[in-house]
Amino acid sequence: MPETDFVFVGYLVQEPYPTNWWKRPRRKLASLENDVHPSLEQPQWETVKGVRNQTSFLLRPPDMAKYPGWLLCAYAIERDAIAQIRVQMVDRSIVGPFAYEYARHLKRSDDGLRRMGYEVMDARIDRLSILNNCGYELEEIEIFGGPLNEYCLFDRLEDAQRFRENIRTQTRNDSHSDGVIFEVWGSP
């Protein structure tokens, strides 16, 4: 899948990359799962060309001076995964593959963020990282996909794709085997 097959879904104002997380010692954690500023952890309800954004993703970068100590992160999802996602969203009443439909019409701002890597998220549970929070040890991740970078993400899309395919077919009877890949952008 070429990188152009990713669709920008929006921005989150998140906690600084945790460095003391016991599952990934000596690394920073740049994950979609990281905490979002409490004032922004709610559906945004804005529309993009008539399609409602029912997620907590911001459509434009906010004034970060309002959030001292927090980081601006941007995310993109595989285009084909938009119809696959069947998560229960933040307010718990929104369920369905339409959750990211607005992103097909969204344009990313010139925000100065750089790509930090690729995250594999659960397709059924909103903002749950399969890559970093579903019991996979670093050694297992390297066998299934490849090495993680200093931000606990795959540098290469091919590694994220290989990891996703291996967790779909592995025999460990894991309920978190339906993954989608997100591109993660941030400020290292």
C-alpha positions, 0 to 999 in steps of 0.5 A: 500500500503506498503512503498516499493511501493514508487519509488525514483524520485530525489532530489531538492535543496529547500528554508529552510522550511518556518515558517511564512506561513499564512495557517499553522501558528506555523509549518514548511512547508516541501513541494514539492511545496517549491521554488527550487534554481533558477539555478536548476528550469529546466528540467535536461534532464539526462537519466536513463537506456535510459529513459530521466528525463524531470523533475527538479529533480536531480538524485544525491545529488549535492554539497550543498556547492554551495547552502548556506542557501538552503536545500537538499530534496528527494522525492519518488512517489507511483509506481502506480501513475507514469502512472497516472501523467498527468502534464505539466512540468517545460518547459511547452512543456512536458505533459504526464504520462511519466514524471516520467518513469525514476524513475523506474530505479533510485537508491537513494544515501546514502544521510543521509536524513530522512523521514519527512512525506507524501504529497498529490500533484495534479496529473494534476498540477506540484508541487501543494500541495493539502494538503497545498495549495488548501484551506483545513483548518487544521480541515478539513484535520484532518477529511479527513485524520488525523493530520499533523506533524510539517512539514505540512505532514502526518506522516502515509501513511494511513492518506495520503491515507484516505485524498486522497480518501476523496477529491476524493469523497467529494462533494465540487466540487473541481478541485484539487481532483485527488491526488498522494502521495509523500514521503518527505525526508529532514534534520529537 
